[in-house]
Amino acid sequence: MYTTVSRSEPTTKPARVSWLAYHKPNSSAYMRLFCFPYGGGNAITFRNWQQSLPSAIEVCPVQLPGRGGRTMEPSYTSLNEMVRGVANGLLPYFDKPFAFFGHSMGSILGFELSRYLRRHYSLQPRHLFVSGRRAPQIPDNDPPTYNLPDAEFKEELRRLNGTPPQVLEHPELMQLMMPLLRSDFAVCQTYKYTTEPPLDCRITAFGGLEDKAEFEHLEGWREQTTAHFSLLMYPGDHFFLHKVEPQILEVVDLQLRKQL
């Protein structure tokens, strides 16, 4: 499954502002776990994950443009653009076995990045963990919200329950956050799935019992792999990840230990 990276496309070395944040390089690790945030989120979500996983796994929280130490960089507005940028930025780190974890936007990013690496470099992750996101082949028929007027967009954020109330009620913070949130929503809401053969890696899906990504929509991820698939549901809404992080890390640990 793993081959030497073929430079079939022009690539760039990682910028001095790293694609990875809260990252502790470990040359003795056998596998790298790249973690992708949800819309409006950043690498800080995964900053403590290394403490809960074995040293054989090197946790790599991915910091996308427009957030954290990269706030001055323009954020992506399309998934294809995001996938190409992430692939170029992270390519030097795929020199040992790796896995992907993503929540919501991060799930579809991890999935499409896996397919991009397969097409262009004959690379695939050992394991793809997807959380809080319906299977990509199942269309989302809800109308887009990324282009709503500010007041309506803020109400949508309130409904999703992922933005702290103190941020929603802070005009200066919202002025800073709104462009990033709109960009990330555009990435998700303009995404168009195209059919390709299933991946060869294992897929584990996580869902929240009160989230709009329902069981049958998550079960659809089974079609995207020729390998083992599992689905686990937890109490909580779209951001159940924060409430059940220890349980999710136990599953990630168990699944990756099988492949060490």
GIQUI-V509423 format. One record per residue. N is the residue number from 1. RES is the residue in one letter. PSI is psi in whole degrees, -180 to 180 (* if undefined). BURIAL is + if it has 9 or more other ideal C-beta (glycine too) atoms within 8 Angstrom, else -. D_FIRST is the distance of its C-alpha to the first C-alpha in Angstrom with 2 decimals. Layout:
# GIQUI-V509423
n = (N	N)
res = (RES	RES)
psi = (PSI	PSI)
burial = (BURIAL	BURIAL)
d_first = (D_FIRST	D_FIRST)
This chain:
# GIQUI-V509423
n = (1	2	3	4	5	6	7	8	9	10	11	12	13	14	15	16	17	18	19	20	21	22	23	24	25	26	27	28	29	30	31	32	33	34	35	36	37	38	39	40	41	42	43	44	45	46	47	48	49	50	51	52	53	54	55	56	57	58	59	60	61	62	63	64	65	66	67	68	69	70	71	72	73	74	75	76	77	78	79	80	81	82	83	84	85	86	87	88	89	90	91	92	93	94	95	96	97	98	99	100	101	102	103	104	105	106	107	108	109	110	111	112	113	114	115	116	117	118	119	120	121	122	123	124	125	126	127	128	129	130	131	132	133	134	135	136	137	138	139	140	141	142	143	144	145	146	147	148	149	150	151	152	153	154	155	156	157	158	159	160	161	162	163	164	165	166	167	168	169	170	171	172	173	174	175	176	177	178	179	180	181	182	183	184	185	186	187	188	189	190	191	192	193	194	195	196	197	198	199	200	201	202	203	204	205	206	207	208	209	210	211	212	213	214	215	216	217	218	219	220	221	222	223	224	225	226	227	228	229	230	231	232	233	234	235	236	237	238	239	240	241	242	243	244	245	246	247	248	249	250	251	252	253	254	255	256	257	258	259	260)
res = (M	Y	T	T	V	S	R	S	E	P	T	T	K	P	A	R	V	S	W	L	A	Y	H	K	P	N	S	S	A	Y	M	R	L	F	C	F	P	Y	G	G	G	N	A	I	T	F	R	N	W	Q	Q	S	L	P	S	A	I	E	V	C	P	V	Q	L	P	G	R	G	G	R	T	M	E	P	S	Y	T	S	L	N	E	M	V	R	G	V	A	N	G	L	L	P	Y	F	D	K	P	F	A	F	F	G	H	S	M	G	S	I	L	G	F	E	L	S	R	Y	L	R	R	H	Y	S	L	Q	P	R	H	L	F	V	S	G	R	R	A	P	Q	I	P	D	N	D	P	P	T	Y	N	L	P	D	A	E	F	K	E	E	L	R	R	L	N	G	T	P	P	Q	V	L	E	H	P	E	L	M	Q	L	M	M	P	L	L	R	S	D	F	A	V	C	Q	T	Y	K	Y	T	T	E	P	P	L	D	C	R	I	T	A	F	G	G	L	E	D	K	A	E	F	E	H	L	E	G	W	R	E	Q	T	T	A	H	F	S	L	L	M	Y	P	G	D	H	F	F	L	H	K	V	E	P	Q	I	L	E	V	V	D	L	Q	L	R	K	Q	L)
psi = (-29	133	164	138	126	125	66	-11	153	136	162	148	156	139	165	-36	109	151	-14	139	154	35	132	98	140	99	-20	-6	146	-29	148	137	110	129	126	133	166	171	130	-8	179	-174	-16	-25	-31	13	-25	7	-32	-31	-25	-1	154	156	-18	-15	122	110	129	87	123	127	109	156	148	3	161	-133	3	28	-24	-8	142	137	157	151	-2	149	-39	-43	-42	-45	-45	-43	-45	-42	-46	-40	-36	-10	-43	-18	-3	32	5	166	146	162	161	140	133	145	131	-113	-38	-29	-48	-30	-47	-39	-52	-30	-39	-44	-37	-45	-35	-44	-44	-24	4	37	147	151	158	-33	140	118	122	137	131	31	126	157	144	-27	-8	114	148	113	2	145	151	151	-9	-21	17	156	156	-46	-42	-37	-40	-37	-35	-41	-41	-41	-38	-22	28	-10	123	140	-36	-26	-44	-32	9	100	-41	-42	-41	-34	-36	-38	-29	-46	-41	-46	-42	-41	-46	-39	-39	-41	-47	-41	-13	3	135	120	137	144	131	164	152	156	161	-6	160	148	131	128	142	142	158	135	-24	11	159	-16	92	168	-49	-30	-35	-36	-25	-19	-21	-33	-14	9	147	-5	-162	141	141	151	129	134	143	158	144	167	-153	-26	35	-24	-41	-33	-29	27	-45	-41	-40	-41	-33	-43	-45	-46	-51	-46	-41	-31	-30	-20	6	*)
burial = (-	-	-	-	+	-	-	-	-	-	-	-	-	-	-	-	-	+	+	+	+	+	+	-	-	-	-	-	+	-	+	+	+	+	+	+	+	+	+	+	+	+	+	+	+	+	+	-	+	-	-	-	+	-	-	-	+	+	+	+	+	+	+	+	+	+	+	+	-	+	-	-	-	-	+	+	-	+	+	-	+	+	+	+	+	+	+	+	+	+	+	-	+	+	-	-	+	+	+	+	+	+	+	+	+	+	+	+	+	+	+	+	+	+	+	+	+	+	-	-	+	-	+	+	+	+	+	+	+	+	+	+	+	+	+	+	-	-	-	-	-	-	-	+	+	+	-	-	-	-	-	+	+	+	-	+	+	+	-	+	-	+	+	-	-	-	+	+	-	-	-	-	-	+	-	-	+	+	+	+	+	+	+	+	+	+	+	+	+	+	+	-	-	-	-	-	-	-	+	-	+	+	+	+	+	+	+	+	+	-	+	-	+	+	-	-	+	+	+	+	+	+	-	+	+	-	+	-	+	-	+	+	+	+	-	+	-	+	+	+	+	-	+	+	-	-	-	+	+	-	+	+	+	-	+	+	-	-	+	+)
d_first = (0.00	3.80	6.64	10.31	11.85	13.81	17.18	17.59	19.88	22.61	21.70	24.05	24.04	24.73	28.43	30.79	30.90	27.53	25.01	24.90	28.02	29.07	26.15	26.54	24.15	23.06	21.70	21.34	19.12	15.73	14.42	15.88	17.12	18.22	21.20	22.69	26.39	28.39	30.81	33.44	31.64	30.20	28.29	31.24	30.10	27.41	29.46	30.12	26.80	25.99	29.10	27.81	24.32	23.64	23.57	20.06	19.04	20.15	21.47	21.40	23.94	23.59	26.99	27.27	30.15	33.53	33.50	34.05	34.39	33.34	36.20	37.61	34.54	34.57	32.34	30.11	31.67	28.83	25.29	23.97	25.76	24.48	20.78	21.27	23.25	20.93	17.91	20.17	21.62	18.58	16.30	17.57	16.59	12.82	12.92	11.80	9.84	11.65	13.11	15.70	19.20	21.73	25.19	26.81	26.17	23.39	21.65	21.67	20.72	17.59	16.73	17.53	15.88	12.52	13.30	14.69	11.76	9.65	12.76	13.68	10.96	7.64	6.84	7.02	9.03	8.85	12.20	14.55	18.23	20.75	24.46	27.67	26.32	26.61	23.71	23.33	24.48	27.72	30.22	32.38	35.91	37.62	39.34	37.93	39.53	38.29	41.31	43.99	47.07	46.83	48.88	46.90	43.57	44.75	45.73	42.24	40.88	43.48	42.49	38.81	40.04	37.46	39.92	42.51	46.05	47.34	44.97	45.93	49.57	49.25	49.89	48.76	45.43	44.85	45.69	42.95	40.36	41.12	39.39	36.09	36.34	37.21	34.30	31.78	33.49	33.29	29.52	29.20	32.08	31.36	27.68	27.09	24.19	22.79	21.02	17.38	15.08	14.05	10.97	8.51	9.30	12.66	15.68	18.96	22.00	25.29	28.61	32.27	34.93	37.24	34.72	34.85	31.17	32.24	30.52	29.93	28.50	25.99	25.27	24.08	20.77	19.93	19.58	16.74	14.10	13.25	12.75	15.65	18.13	21.18	24.11	26.71	30.01	32.36	35.90	36.32	36.21	33.59	33.46	33.11	30.35	33.15	35.11	32.43	30.21	30.62	29.52	26.44	25.52	26.03	23.47	20.90	21.71	21.46	18.12	16.43	18.27	16.58	13.23	14.96)
